[in-house]
Amino acid sequence: MARILKHGGSEKEIVFNYRSRAALWDLDGLKERFGYTVLAPSETEDGFITVEF
């Protein structure tokens, strides 16, 4: 995570498969400080994320 946050460019998006894991990083203070967004499934859809490039 440190490497992503430090060297991930200006628009960082961190993708999680589970909402419980994302909760640790989905904090406004951290997101503002390090300039990233979090993408995670809803509580009922854990394990499924679709990423489009």
mmCIF entry with sequence, helices, sheets and N, C-alpha, C, O atoms, coordinates in Angstrom:
data_MODEL
# 
_entry.id   MODEL 
# 
_entity.id                         1 
_entity.type                       polymer 
_entity.pdbx_number_of_molecules   1 
# 
_entity_poly.entity_id                      1 
_entity_poly.type                           'polypeptide(L)' 
_entity_poly.nstd_linkage                   no 
_entity_poly.nstd_monomer                   no 
_entity_poly.pdbx_seq_one_letter_code       MARILKHGGSEKEIVFNYRSRAALWDLDGLKERFGYTVLAPSETEDGFITVEF 
_entity_poly.pdbx_seq_one_letter_code_can   MARILKHGGSEKEIVFNYRSRAALWDLDGLKERFGYTVLAPSETEDGFITVEF 
_entity_poly.pdbx_strand_id                 A 
# 
loop_
_entity_poly_seq.entity_id 
_entity_poly_seq.num 
_entity_poly_seq.mon_id 
_entity_poly_seq.hetero 
1 1  MET n 
1 2  ALA n 
1 3  ARG n 
1 4  ILE n 
1 5  LEU n 
1 6  LYS n 
1 7  HIS n 
1 8  GLY n 
1 9  GLY n 
1 10 SER n 
1 11 GLU n 
1 12 LYS n 
1 13 GLU n 
1 14 ILE n 
1 15 VAL n 
1 16 PHE n 
1 17 ASN n 
1 18 TYR n 
1 19 ARG n 
1 20 SER n 
1 21 ARG n 
1 22 ALA n 
1 23 ALA n 
1 24 LEU n 
1 25 TRP n 
1 26 ASP n 
1 27 LEU n 
1 28 ASP n 
1 29 GLY n 
1 30 LEU n 
1 31 LYS n 
1 32 GLU n 
1 33 ARG n 
1 34 PHE n 
1 35 GLY n 
1 36 TYR n 
1 37 THR n 
1 38 VAL n 
1 39 LEU n 
1 40 ALA n 
1 41 PRO n 
1 42 SER n 
1 43 GLU n 
1 44 THR n 
1 45 GLU n 
1 46 ASP n 
1 47 GLY n 
1 48 PHE n 
1 49 ILE n 
1 50 THR n 
1 51 VAL n 
1 52 GLU n 
1 53 PHE n 
# 
_struct_asym.id          A 
_struct_asym.entity_id   1 
# 
loop_
_struct_conf.conf_type_id 
_struct_conf.id 
_struct_conf.pdbx_PDB_helix_id 
_struct_conf.beg_label_comp_id 
_struct_conf.beg_label_asym_id 
_struct_conf.beg_label_seq_id 
_struct_conf.pdbx_beg_PDB_ins_code 
_struct_conf.end_label_comp_id 
_struct_conf.end_label_asym_id 
_struct_conf.end_label_seq_id 
_struct_conf.pdbx_end_PDB_ins_code 
_struct_conf.beg_auth_comp_id 
_struct_conf.beg_auth_asym_id 
_struct_conf.beg_auth_seq_id 
_struct_conf.end_auth_comp_id 
_struct_conf.end_auth_asym_id 
_struct_conf.end_auth_seq_id 
_struct_conf.pdbx_PDB_helix_class 
_struct_conf.details 
_struct_conf.pdbx_PDB_helix_length 
HELX_P HELX_P1 AA1 ALA A 2  ? HIS A 7  ? ALA A 2  HIS A 7  1 ? 6 
HELX_P HELX_P2 AA2 ARG A 19 ? ALA A 23 ? ARG A 19 ALA A 23 1 ? 5 
HELX_P HELX_P3 AA3 ASP A 28 ? PHE A 34 ? ASP A 28 PHE A 34 1 ? 7 
HELX_P HELX_P4 AA4 GLU A 43 ? GLU A 45 ? GLU A 43 GLU A 45 5 ? 3 
# 
_struct_conf_type.id          HELX_P 
_struct_conf_type.criteria    ? 
_struct_conf_type.reference   ? 
# 
_struct_sheet.id               AA1 
_struct_sheet.type             ? 
_struct_sheet.number_strands   2 
_struct_sheet.details          ? 
# 
_struct_sheet_order.sheet_id     AA1 
_struct_sheet_order.range_id_1   1 
_struct_sheet_order.range_id_2   2 
_struct_sheet_order.offset       ? 
_struct_sheet_order.sense        parallel 
# 
loop_
_struct_sheet_range.sheet_id 
_struct_sheet_range.id 
_struct_sheet_range.beg_label_comp_id 
_struct_sheet_range.beg_label_asym_id 
_struct_sheet_range.beg_label_seq_id 
_struct_sheet_range.pdbx_beg_PDB_ins_code 
_struct_sheet_range.end_label_comp_id 
_struct_sheet_range.end_label_asym_id 
_struct_sheet_range.end_label_seq_id 
_struct_sheet_range.pdbx_end_PDB_ins_code 
_struct_sheet_range.beg_auth_comp_id 
_struct_sheet_range.beg_auth_asym_id 
_struct_sheet_range.beg_auth_seq_id 
_struct_sheet_range.end_auth_comp_id 
_struct_sheet_range.end_auth_asym_id 
_struct_sheet_range.end_auth_seq_id 
AA1 1 LYS A 12 ? VAL A 15 ? LYS A 12 VAL A 15 
AA1 2 TYR A 36 ? LEU A 39 ? TYR A 36 LEU A 39 
# 
loop_
_atom_site.group_PDB 
_atom_site.id 
_atom_site.type_symbol 
_atom_site.label_atom_id 
_atom_site.label_alt_id 
_atom_site.label_comp_id 
_atom_site.label_asym_id 
_atom_site.label_entity_id 
_atom_site.label_seq_id 
_atom_site.pdbx_PDB_ins_code 
_atom_site.Cartn_x 
_atom_site.Cartn_y 
_atom_site.Cartn_z 
_atom_site.occupancy 
_atom_site.B_iso_or_equiv 
_atom_site.pdbx_formal_charge 
_atom_site.auth_seq_id 
_atom_site.auth_comp_id 
_atom_site.auth_asym_id 
_atom_site.auth_atom_id 
_atom_site.pdbx_PDB_model_num 
ATOM 1   N N  . MET A 1 1  ? 0.807   -1.172  0.000   1.00 0.00 ? 1  MET A N  1 
ATOM 2   C CA . MET A 1 1  ? 0.000   0.000   0.000   1.00 0.00 ? 1  MET A CA 1 
ATOM 3   C C  . MET A 1 1  ? 0.861   1.252   0.000   1.00 0.00 ? 1  MET A C  1 
ATOM 4   O O  . MET A 1 1  ? 0.560   2.214   -0.706  1.00 0.00 ? 1  MET A O  1 
ATOM 5   N N  . ALA A 1 2  ? 1.906   1.245   0.769   1.00 0.00 ? 2  ALA A N  1 
ATOM 6   C CA . ALA A 1 2  ? 2.772   2.430   0.835   1.00 0.00 ? 2  ALA A CA 1 
ATOM 7   C C  . ALA A 1 2  ? 3.324   2.770   -0.541  1.00 0.00 ? 2  ALA A C  1 
ATOM 8   O O  . ALA A 1 2  ? 3.387   3.942   -0.913  1.00 0.00 ? 2  ALA A O  1 
ATOM 9   N N  . ARG A 1 3  ? 3.716   1.775   -1.282  1.00 0.00 ? 3  ARG A N  1 
ATOM 10  C CA . ARG A 1 3  ? 4.266   2.010   -2.619  1.00 0.00 ? 3  ARG A CA 1 
ATOM 11  C C  . ARG A 1 3  ? 3.200   2.592   -3.554  1.00 0.00 ? 3  ARG A C  1 
ATOM 12  O O  . ARG A 1 3  ? 3.483   3.501   -4.334  1.00 0.00 ? 3  ARG A O  1 
ATOM 13  N N  . ILE A 1 4  ? 1.995   2.073   -3.472  1.00 0.00 ? 4  ILE A N  1 
ATOM 14  C CA . ILE A 1 4  ? 0.899   2.597   -4.291  1.00 0.00 ? 4  ILE A CA 1 
ATOM 15  C C  . ILE A 1 4  ? 0.613   4.041   -3.917  1.00 0.00 ? 4  ILE A C  1 
ATOM 16  O O  . ILE A 1 4  ? 0.482   4.898   -4.792  1.00 0.00 ? 4  ILE A O  1 
ATOM 17  N N  . LEU A 1 5  ? 0.518   4.314   -2.634  1.00 0.00 ? 5  LEU A N  1 
ATOM 18  C CA . LEU A 1 5  ? 0.188   5.659   -2.183  1.00 0.00 ? 5  LEU A CA 1 
ATOM 19  C C  . LEU A 1 5  ? 1.278   6.667   -2.518  1.00 0.00 ? 5  LEU A C  1 
ATOM 20  O O  . LEU A 1 5  ? 0.983   7.822   -2.826  1.00 0.00 ? 5  LEU A O  1 
ATOM 21  N N  . LYS A 1 6  ? 2.523   6.242   -2.458  1.00 0.00 ? 6  LYS A N  1 
ATOM 22  C CA . LYS A 1 6  ? 3.624   7.162   -2.725  1.00 0.00 ? 6  LYS A CA 1 
ATOM 23  C C  . LYS A 1 6  ? 3.908   7.337   -4.222  1.00 0.00 ? 6  LYS A C  1 
ATOM 24  O O  . LYS A 1 6  ? 4.201   8.443   -4.676  1.00 0.00 ? 6  LYS A O  1 
ATOM 25  N N  . HIS A 1 7  ? 3.819   6.246   -4.981  1.00 0.00 ? 7  HIS A N  1 
ATOM 26  C CA . HIS A 1 7  ? 4.236   6.283   -6.391  1.00 0.00 ? 7  HIS A CA 1 
ATOM 27  C C  . HIS A 1 7  ? 3.115   5.977   -7.379  1.00 0.00 ? 7  HIS A C  1 
ATOM 28  O O  . HIS A 1 7  ? 3.385   5.727   -8.553  1.00 0.00 ? 7  HIS A O  1 
ATOM 29  N N  . GLY A 1 8  ? 1.875   5.991   -6.929  1.00 0.00 ? 8  GLY A N  1 
ATOM 30  C CA . GLY A 1 8  ? 0.759   5.584   -7.777  1.00 0.00 ? 8  GLY A CA 1 
ATOM 31  C C  . GLY A 1 8  ? 0.227   6.639   -8.727  1.00 0.00 ? 8  GLY A C  1 
ATOM 32  O O  . GLY A 1 8  ? -0.775  6.410   -9.404  1.00 0.00 ? 8  GLY A O  1 
ATOM 33  N N  . GLY A 1 9  ? 0.868   7.771   -8.790  1.00 0.00 ? 9  GLY A N  1 
ATOM 34  C CA . GLY A 1 9  ? 0.406   8.818   -9.692  1.00 0.00 ? 9  GLY A CA 1 
ATOM 35  C C  . GLY A 1 9  ? -0.617  9.720   -9.033  1.00 0.00 ? 9  GLY A C  1 
ATOM 36  O O  . GLY A 1 9  ? -0.883  9.612   -7.835  1.00 0.00 ? 9  GLY A O  1 
ATOM 37  N N  . SER A 1 10 ? -1.183  10.605  -9.821  1.00 0.00 ? 10 SER A N  1 
ATOM 38  C CA . SER A 1 10 ? -2.091  11.607  -9.270  1.00 0.00 ? 10 SER A CA 1 
ATOM 39  C C  . SER A 1 10 ? -3.507  11.076  -9.039  1.00 0.00 ? 10 SER A C  1 
ATOM 40  O O  . SER A 1 10 ? -4.223  11.604  -8.188  1.00 0.00 ? 10 SER A O  1 
ATOM 41  N N  . GLU A 1 11 ? -3.925  10.049  -9.773  1.00 0.00 ? 11 GLU A N  1 
ATOM 42  C CA . GLU A 1 11 ? -5.268  9.490   -9.630  1.00 0.00 ? 11 GLU A CA 1 
ATOM 43  C C  . GLU A 1 11 ? -5.178  8.019   -9.246  1.00 0.00 ? 11 GLU A C  1 
ATOM 44  O O  . GLU A 1 11 ? -5.181  7.141   -10.109 1.00 0.00 ? 11 GLU A O  1 
ATOM 45  N N  . LYS A 1 12 ? -5.100  7.762   -7.953  1.00 0.00 ? 12 LYS A N  1 
ATOM 46  C CA . LYS A 1 12 ? -4.975  6.391   -7.460  1.00 0.00 ? 12 LYS A CA 1 
ATOM 47  C C  . LYS A 1 12 ? -6.343  5.836   -7.078  1.00 0.00 ? 12 LYS A C  1 
ATOM 48  O O  . LYS A 1 12 ? -7.126  6.503   -6.401  1.00 0.00 ? 12 LYS A O  1 
ATOM 49  N N  . GLU A 1 13 ? -6.624  4.619   -7.514  1.00 0.00 ? 13 GLU A N  1 
ATOM 50  C CA . GLU A 1 13 ? -7.849  3.929   -7.125  1.00 0.00 ? 13 GLU A CA 1 
ATOM 51  C C  . GLU A 1 13 ? -7.453  2.574   -6.561  1.00 0.00 ? 13 GLU A C  1 
ATOM 52  O O  . GLU A 1 13 ? -6.805  1.776   -7.239  1.00 0.00 ? 13 GLU A O  1 
ATOM 53  N N  . ILE A 1 14 ? -7.841  2.318   -5.329  1.00 0.00 ? 14 ILE A N  1 
ATOM 54  C CA . ILE A 1 14 ? -7.530  1.052   -4.676  1.00 0.00 ? 14 ILE A CA 1 
ATOM 55  C C  . ILE A 1 14 ? -8.795  0.202   -4.704  1.00 0.00 ? 14 ILE A C  1 
ATOM 56  O O  . ILE A 1 14 ? -9.846  0.629   -4.227  1.00 0.00 ? 14 ILE A O  1 
ATOM 57  N N  . VAL A 1 15 ? -8.689  -0.999  -5.263  1.00 0.00 ? 15 VAL A N  1 
ATOM 58  C CA . VAL A 1 15 ? -9.844  -1.875  -5.462  1.00 0.00 ? 15 VAL A CA 1 
ATOM 59  C C  . VAL A 1 15 ? -9.751  -3.056  -4.503  1.00 0.00 ? 15 VAL A C  1 
ATOM 60  O O  . VAL A 1 15 ? -8.717  -3.715  -4.402  1.00 0.00 ? 15 VAL A O  1 
ATOM 61  N N  . PHE A 1 16 ? -10.848 -3.307  -3.807  1.00 0.00 ? 16 PHE A N  1 
ATOM 62  C CA . PHE A 1 16 ? -10.924 -4.409  -2.846  1.00 0.00 ? 16 PHE A CA 1 
ATOM 63  C C  . PHE A 1 16 ? -12.030 -5.370  -3.241  1.00 0.00 ? 16 PHE A C  1 
ATOM 64  O O  . PHE A 1 16 ? -13.038 -4.957  -3.815  1.00 0.00 ? 16 PHE A O  1 
ATOM 65  N N  . ASN A 1 17 ? -11.852 -6.655  -2.938  1.00 0.00 ? 17 ASN A N  1 
ATOM 66  C CA . ASN A 1 17 ? -12.888 -7.660  -3.194  1.00 0.00 ? 17 ASN A CA 1 
ATOM 67  C C  . ASN A 1 17 ? -13.902 -7.719  -2.058  1.00 0.00 ? 17 ASN A C  1 
ATOM 68  O O  . ASN A 1 17 ? -15.025 -8.184  -2.249  1.00 0.00 ? 17 ASN A O  1 
ATOM 69  N N  . TYR A 1 18 ? -13.509 -7.251  -0.883  1.00 0.00 ? 18 TYR A N  1 
ATOM 70  C CA . TYR A 1 18 ? -14.369 -7.358  0.293   1.00 0.00 ? 18 TYR A CA 1 
ATOM 71  C C  . TYR A 1 18 ? -14.511 -6.011  0.977   1.00 0.00 ? 18 TYR A C  1 
ATOM 72  O O  . TYR A 1 18 ? -13.521 -5.315  1.204   1.00 0.00 ? 18 TYR A O  1 
ATOM 73  N N  . ARG A 1 19 ? -15.738 -5.644  1.306   1.00 0.00 ? 19 ARG A N  1 
ATOM 74  C CA . ARG A 1 19 ? -16.027 -4.375  1.962   1.00 0.00 ? 19 ARG A CA 1 
ATOM 75  C C  . ARG A 1 19 ? -15.293 -4.273  3.300   1.00 0.00 ? 19 ARG A C  1 
ATOM 76  O O  . ARG A 1 19 ? -14.825 -3.192  3.659   1.00 0.00 ? 19 ARG A O  1 
ATOM 77  N N  . SER A 1 20 ? -15.183 -5.378  4.041   1.00 0.00 ? 20 SER A N  1 
ATOM 78  C CA . SER A 1 20 ? -14.519 -5.332  5.347   1.00 0.00 ? 20 SER A CA 1 
ATOM 79  C C  . SER A 1 20 ? -13.049 -4.930  5.218   1.00 0.00 ? 20 SER A C  1 
ATOM 80  O O  . SER A 1 20 ? -12.523 -4.232  6.085   1.00 0.00 ? 20 SER A O  1 
ATOM 81  N N  . ARG A 1 21 ? -12.397 -5.354  4.171   1.00 0.00 ? 21 ARG A N  1 
ATOM 82  C CA . ARG A 1 21 ? -10.993 -4.958  3.933   1.00 0.00 ? 21 ARG A CA 1 
ATOM 83  C C  . ARG A 1 21 ? -10.910 -3.498  3.492   1.00 0.00 ? 21 ARG A C  1 
ATOM 84  O O  . ARG A 1 21 ? -9.992  -2.775  3.879   1.00 0.00 ? 21 ARG A O  1 
ATOM 85  N N  . ALA A 1 22 ? -11.861 -3.081  2.695   1.00 0.00 ? 22 ALA A N  1 
ATOM 86  C CA . ALA A 1 22 ? -11.877 -1.705  2.196   1.00 0.00 ? 22 ALA A CA 1 
ATOM 87  C C  . ALA A 1 22 ? -12.121 -0.709  3.324   1.00 0.00 ? 22 ALA A C  1 
ATOM 88  O O  . ALA A 1 22 ? -11.618 0.414   3.285   1.00 0.00 ? 22 ALA A O  1 
ATOM 89  N N  . ALA A 1 23 ? -12.886 -1.115  4.319   1.00 0.00 ? 23 ALA A N  1 
ATOM 90  C CA . ALA A 1 23 ? -13.237 -0.205  5.410   1.00 0.00 ? 23 ALA A CA 1 
ATOM 91  C C  . ALA A 1 23 ? -12.008 0.378   6.097   1.00 0.00 ? 23 ALA A C  1 
ATOM 92  O O  . ALA A 1 23 ? -12.045 1.513   6.573   1.00 0.00 ? 23 ALA A O  1 
ATOM 93  N N  . LEU A 1 24 ? -10.928 -0.383  6.154   1.00 0.00 ? 24 LEU A N  1 
ATOM 94  C CA . LEU A 1 24 ? -9.702  0.097   6.784   1.00 0.00 ? 24 LEU A CA 1 
ATOM 95  C C  . LEU A 1 24 ? -9.090  1.274   6.035   1.00 0.00 ? 24 LEU A C  1 
ATOM 96  O O  . LEU A 1 24 ? -8.399  2.100   6.631   1.00 0.00 ? 24 LEU A O  1 
ATOM 97  N N  . TRP A 1 25 ? -9.341  1.353   4.737   1.00 0.00 ? 25 TRP A N  1 
ATOM 98  C CA . TRP A 1 25 ? -8.739  2.379   3.878   1.00 0.00 ? 25 TRP A CA 1 
ATOM 99  C C  . TRP A 1 25 ? -9.747  3.399   3.383   1.00 0.00 ? 25 TRP A C  1 
ATOM 100 O O  . TRP A 1 25 ? -9.357  4.430   2.834   1.00 0.00 ? 25 TRP A O  1 
ATOM 101 N N  . ASP A 1 26 ? -11.026 3.140   3.561   1.00 0.00 ? 26 ASP A N  1 
ATOM 102 C CA . ASP A 1 26 ? -12.079 4.025   3.066   1.00 0.00 ? 26 ASP A CA 1 
ATOM 103 C C  . ASP A 1 26 ? -12.412 5.101   4.103   1.00 0.00 ? 26 ASP A C  1 
ATOM 104 O O  . ASP A 1 26 ? -13.565 5.254   4.508   1.00 0.00 ? 26 ASP A O  1 
ATOM 105 N N  . LEU A 1 27 ? -11.411 5.823   4.514   1.00 0.00 ? 27 LEU A N  1 
ATOM 106 C CA . LEU A 1 27 ? -11.543 6.878   5.521   1.00 0.00 ? 27 LEU A CA 1 
ATOM 107 C C  . LEU A 1 27 ? -11.219 8.221   4.869   1.00 0.00 ? 27 LEU A C  1 
ATOM 108 O O  . LEU A 1 27 ? -10.172 8.381   4.242   1.00 0.00 ? 27 LEU A O  1 
ATOM 109 N N  . ASP A 1 28 ? -12.116 9.169   5.021   1.00 0.00 ? 28 ASP A N  1 
ATOM 110 C CA . ASP A 1 28 ? -11.963 10.461  4.352   1.00 0.00 ? 28 ASP A CA 1 
ATOM 111 C C  . ASP A 1 28 ? -10.613 11.116  4.633   1.00 0.00 ? 28 ASP A C  1 
ATOM 112 O O  . ASP A 1 28 ? -9.988  11.648  3.715   1.00 0.00 ? 28 ASP A O  1 
ATOM 113 N N  . GLY A 1 29 ? -10.155 11.089  5.872   1.00 0.00 ? 29 GLY A N  1 
ATOM 114 C CA . GLY A 1 29 ? -8.881  11.711  6.214   1.00 0.00 ? 29 GLY A CA 1 
ATOM 115 C C  . GLY A 1 29 ? -7.710  11.105  5.461   1.00 0.00 ? 29 GLY A C  1 
ATOM 116 O O  . GLY A 1 29 ? -6.850  11.831  4.962   1.00 0.00 ? 29 GLY A O  1 
ATOM 117 N N  . LEU A 1 30 ? -7.670  9.789   5.373   1.00 0.00 ? 30 LEU A N  1 
ATOM 118 C CA . LEU A 1 30 ? -6.591  9.109   4.645   1.00 0.00 ? 30 LEU A CA 1 
ATOM 119 C C  . LEU A 1 30 ? -6.699  9.367   3.143   1.00 0.00 ? 30 LEU A C  1 
ATOM 120 O O  . LEU A 1 30 ? -5.698  9.628   2.475   1.00 0.00 ? 30 LEU A O  1 
ATOM 121 N N  . LYS A 1 31 ? -7.919  9.291   2.622   1.00 0.00 ? 31 LYS A N  1 
ATOM 122 C CA . LYS A 1 31 ? -8.110  9.491   1.181   1.00 0.00 ? 31 LYS A CA 1 
ATOM 123 C C  . LYS A 1 31 ? -7.707  10.903  0.765   1.00 0.00 ? 31 LYS A C  1 
ATOM 124 O O  . LYS A 1 31 ? -7.103  11.089  -0.291  1.00 0.00 ? 31 LYS A O  1 
ATOM 125 N N  . GLU A 1 32 ? -8.033  11.882  1.576   1.00 0.00 ? 32 GLU A N  1 
ATOM 126 C CA . GLU A 1 32 ? -7.644  13.257  1.255   1.00 0.00 ? 32 GLU A CA 1 
ATOM 127 C C  . GLU A 1 32 ? -6.133  13.452  1.386   1.00 0.00 ? 32 GLU A C  1 
ATOM 128 O O  . GLU A 1 32 ? -5.509  14.095  0.542   1.00 0.00 ? 32 GLU A O  1 
ATOM 129 N N  . ARG A 1 33 ? -5.563  12.905  2.428   1.00 0.00 ? 33 ARG A N  1 
ATOM 130 C CA . ARG A 1 33 ? -4.122  13.072  2.678   1.00 0.00 ? 33 ARG A CA 1 
ATOM 131 C C  . ARG A 1 33 ? -3.276  12.456  1.569   1.00 0.00 ? 33 ARG A C  1 
ATOM 132 O O  . ARG A 1 33 ? -2.291  13.053  1.132   1.00 0.00 ? 33 ARG A O  1 
ATOM 133 N N  . PHE A 1 34 ? -3.657  11.260  1.111   1.00 0.00 ? 34 PHE A N  1 
ATOM 134 C CA . PHE A 1 34 ? -2.837  10.546  0.138   1.00 0.00 ? 34 PHE A CA 1 
ATOM 135 C C  . PHE A 1 34 ? -3.402  10.578  -1.282  1.00 0.00 ? 34 PHE A C  1 
ATOM 136 O O  . PHE A 1 34 ? -2.773  10.053  -2.201  1.00 0.00 ? 34 PHE A O  1 
ATOM 137 N N  . GLY A 1 35 ? -4.561  11.175  -1.479  1.00 0.00 ? 35 GLY A N  1 
ATOM 138 C CA . GLY A 1 35 ? -5.110  11.373  -2.822  1.00 0.00 ? 35 GLY A CA 1 
ATOM 139 C C  . GLY A 1 35 ? -5.510  10.105  -3.541  1.00 0.00 ? 35 GLY A C  1 
ATOM 140 O O  . GLY A 1 35 ? -5.042  9.862   -4.653  1.00 0.00 ? 35 GLY A O  1 
ATOM 141 N N  . TYR A 1 36 ? -6.351  9.295   -2.951  1.00 0.00 ? 36 TYR A N  1 
ATOM 142 C CA . TYR A 1 36 ? -6.806  8.066   -3.597  1.00 0.00 ? 36 TYR A CA 1 
ATOM 143 C C  . TYR A 1 36 ? -8.305  7.893   -3.401  1.00 0.00 ? 36 TYR A C  1 
ATOM 144 O O  . TYR A 1 36 ? -8.918  8.564   -2.571  1.00 0.00 ? 36 TYR A O  1 
ATOM 145 N N  . THR A 1 37 ? -8.882  6.986   -4.176  1.00 0.00 ? 37 THR A N  1 
ATOM 146 C CA . THR A 1 37 ? -10.276 6.594   -4.003  1.00 0.00 ? 37 THR A CA 1 
ATOM 147 C C  . THR A 1 37 ? -10.324 5.102   -3.742  1.00 0.00 ? 37 THR A C  1 
ATOM 148 O O  . THR A 1 37 ? -9.367  4.380   -4.026  1.00 0.00 ? 37 THR A O  1 
ATOM 149 N N  . VAL A 1 38 ? -11.441 4.643   -3.201  1.00 0.00 ? 38 VAL A N  1 
ATOM 150 C CA . VAL A 1 38 ? -11.615 3.224   -2.881  1.00 0.00 ? 38 VAL A CA 1 
ATOM 151 C C  . VAL A 1 38 ? -12.808 2.694   -3.656  1.00 0.00 ? 38 VAL A C  1 
ATOM 152 O O  . VAL A 1 38 ? -13.864 3.324   -3.704  1.00 0.00 ? 38 VAL A O  1 
ATOM 153 N N  . LEU A 1 39 ? -12.626 1.533   -4.259  1.00 0.00 ? 39 LEU A N  1 
ATOM 154 C CA . LEU A 1 39 ? -13.699 0.833   -4.949  1.00 0.00 ? 39 LEU A CA 1 
ATOM 155 C C  . LEU A 1 39 ? -13.851 -0.529  -4.285  1.00 0.00 ? 39 LEU A C  1 
ATOM 156 O O  . LEU A 1 39 ? -12.890 -1.291  -4.183  1.00 0.00 ? 39 LEU A O  1 
ATOM 157 N N  . ALA A 1 40 ? -15.078 -0.830  -3.830  1.00 0.00 ? 40 ALA A N  1 
ATOM 158 C CA . ALA A 1 40 ? -15.342 -2.106  -3.168  1.00 0.00 ? 40 ALA A CA 1 
ATOM 159 C C  . ALA A 1 40 ? -16.799 -2.474  -3.391  1.00 0.00 ? 40 ALA A C  1 
ATOM 160 O O  . ALA A 1 40 ? -17.634 -1.601  -3.626  1.00 0.00 ? 40 ALA A O  1 
ATOM 161 N N  . PRO A 1 41 ? -17.107 -3.757  -3.319  1.00 0.00 ? 41 PRO A N  1 
ATOM 162 C CA . PRO A 1 41 ? -18.497 -4.179  -3.494  1.00 0.00 ? 41 PRO A CA 1 
ATOM 163 C C  . PRO A 1 41 ? -19.343 -3.763  -2.297  1.00 0.00 ? 41 PRO A C  1 
ATOM 164 O O  . PRO A 1 41 ? -18.816 -3.422  -1.238  1.00 0.00 ? 41 PRO A O  1 
ATOM 165 N N  . SER A 1 42 ? -20.644 -3.795  -2.475  1.00 0.00 ? 42 SER A N  1 
ATOM 166 C CA . SER A 1 42 ? -21.536 -3.530  -1.351  1.00 0.00 ? 42 SER A CA 1 
ATOM 167 C C  . SER A 1 42 ? -21.431 -4.695  -0.373  1.00 0.00 ? 42 SER A C  1 
ATOM 168 O O  . SER A 1 42 ? -20.848 -5.732  -0.691  1.00 0.00 ? 42 SER A O  1 
ATOM 169 N N  . GLU A 1 43 ? -21.986 -4.523  0.788   1.00 0.00 ? 43 GLU A N  1 
ATOM 170 C CA . GLU A 1 43 ? -21.931 -5.561  1.829   1.00 0.00 ? 43 GLU A CA 1 
ATOM 171 C C  . GLU A 1 43 ? -22.506 -6.894  1.352   1.00 0.00 ? 43 GLU A C  1 
ATOM 172 O O  . GLU A 1 43 ? -22.040 -7.951  1.777   1.00 0.00 ? 43 GLU A O  1 
ATOM 173 N N  . THR A 1 44 ? -23.501 -6.860  0.485   1.00 0.00 ? 44 THR A N  1 
ATOM 174 C CA . THR A 1 44 ? -24.162 -8.089  0.045   1.00 0.00 ? 44 THR A CA 1 
ATOM 175 C C  . THR A 1 44 ? -23.497 -8.742  -1.155  1.00 0.00 ? 44 THR A C  1 
ATOM 176 O O  . THR A 1 44 ? -23.867 -9.855  -1.531  1.00 0.00 ? 44 THR A O  1 
ATOM 177 N N  . GLU A 1 45 ? -22.523 -8.075  -1.763  1.00 0.00 ? 45 GLU A N  1 
ATOM 178 C CA . GLU A 1 45 ? -21.897 -8.605  -2.969  1.00 0.00 ? 45 GLU A CA 1 
ATOM 179 C C  . GLU A 1 45 ? -20.413 -8.919  -2.778  1.00 0.00 ? 45 GLU A C  1 
ATOM 180 O O  . GLU A 1 45 ? -19.668 -8.943  -3.758  1.00 0.00 ? 45 GLU A O  1 
ATOM 181 N N  . ASP A 1 46 ? -19.970 -9.157  -1.562  1.00 0.00 ? 46 ASP A N  1 
ATOM 182 C CA . ASP A 1 46 ? -18.537 -9.394  -1.309  1.00 0.00 ? 46 ASP A CA 1 
ATOM 183 C C  . ASP A 1 46 ? -17.967 -10.425 -2.268  1.00 0.00 ? 46 ASP A C  1 
ATOM 184 O O  . ASP A 1 46 ? -18.588 -11.446 -2.561  1.00 0.00 ? 46 ASP A O  1 
ATOM 185 N N  . GLY A 1 47 ? -16.755 -10.124 -2.753  1.00 0.00 ? 47 GLY A N  1 
ATOM 186 C CA . GLY A 1 47 ? -16.041 -11.031 -3.622  1.00 0.00 ? 47 GLY A CA 1 
ATOM 187 C C  . GLY A 1 47 ? -16.180 -10.726 -5.101  1.00 0.00 ? 47 GLY A C  1 
ATOM 188 O O  . GLY A 1 47 ? -15.467 -11.311 -5.917  1.00 0.00 ? 47 GLY A O  1 
ATOM 189 N N  . PHE A 1 48 ? -17.090 -9.814  -5.470  1.00 0.00 ? 48 PHE A N  1 
ATOM 190 C CA . PHE A 1 48 ? -17.331 -9.536  -6.877  1.00 0.00 ? 48 PHE A CA 1 
ATOM 191 C C  . PHE A 1 48 ? -17.126 -8.059  -7.181  1.00 0.00 ? 48 PHE A C  1 
ATOM 192 O O  . PHE A 1 48 ? -17.826 -7.200  -6.646  1.00 0.00 ? 48 PHE A O  1 
ATOM 193 N N  . ILE A 1 49 ? -16.161 -7.776  -8.045  1.00 0.00 ? 49 ILE A N  1 
ATOM 194 C CA . ILE A 1 49 ? -15.876 -6.413  -8.499  1.00 0.00 ? 49 ILE A CA 1 
ATOM 195 C C  . ILE A 1 49 ? -15.629 -6.480  -10.004 1.00 0.00 ? 49 ILE A C  1 
ATOM 196 O O  . ILE A 1 49 ? -14.955 -7.390  -10.486 1.00 0.00 ? 49 ILE A O  1 
ATOM 197 N N  . THR A 1 50 ? -16.162 -5.541  -10.724 1.00 0.00 ? 50 THR A N  1 
ATOM 198 C CA . THR A 1 50 ? -15.897 -5.448  -12.151 1.00 0.00 ? 50 THR A CA 1 
ATOM 199 C C  . THR A 1 50 ? -15.072 -4.194  -12.391 1.00 0.00 ? 50 THR A C  1 
ATOM 200 O O  . THR A 1 50 ? -15.461 -3.093  -12.001 1.00 0.00 ? 50 THR A O  1 
ATOM 201 N N  . VAL A 1 51 ? -13.929 -4.378  -13.038 1.00 0.00 ? 51 VAL A N  1 
ATOM 202 C CA . VAL A 1 51 ? -13.031 -3.256  -13.330 1.00 0.00 ? 51 VAL A CA 1 
ATOM 203 C C  . VAL A 1 51 ? -12.963 -3.101  -14.833 1.00 0.00 ? 51 VAL A C  1 
ATOM 204 O O  . VAL A 1 51 ? -12.647 -4.050  -15.550 1.00 0.00 ? 51 VAL A O  1 
ATOM 205 N N  . GLU A 1 52 ? -13.259 -1.904  -15.310 1.00 0.00 ? 52 GLU A N  1 
ATOM 206 C CA . GLU A 1 52 ? -13.179 -1.624  -16.739 1.00 0.00 ? 52 GLU A CA 1 
ATOM 207 C C  . GLU A 1 52 ? -12.034 -0.689  -17.004 1.00 0.00 ? 52 GLU A C  1 
ATOM 208 O O  . GLU A 1 52 ? -11.844 0.289   -16.280 1.00 0.00 ? 52 GLU A O  1 
ATOM 209 N N  . PHE A 1 53 ? -11.250 -0.980  -18.054 1.00 0.00 ? 53 PHE A N  1 
ATOM 210 C CA . PHE A 1 53 ? -10.113 -0.150  -18.420 1.00 0.00 ? 53 PHE A CA 1 
ATOM 211 C C  . PHE A 1 53 ? -10.435 0.705   -19.588 1.00 0.00 ? 53 PHE A C  1 
ATOM 212 O O  . PHE A 1 53 ? -9.590  1.477   -20.040 1.00 0.00 ? 53 PHE A O  1 
# 
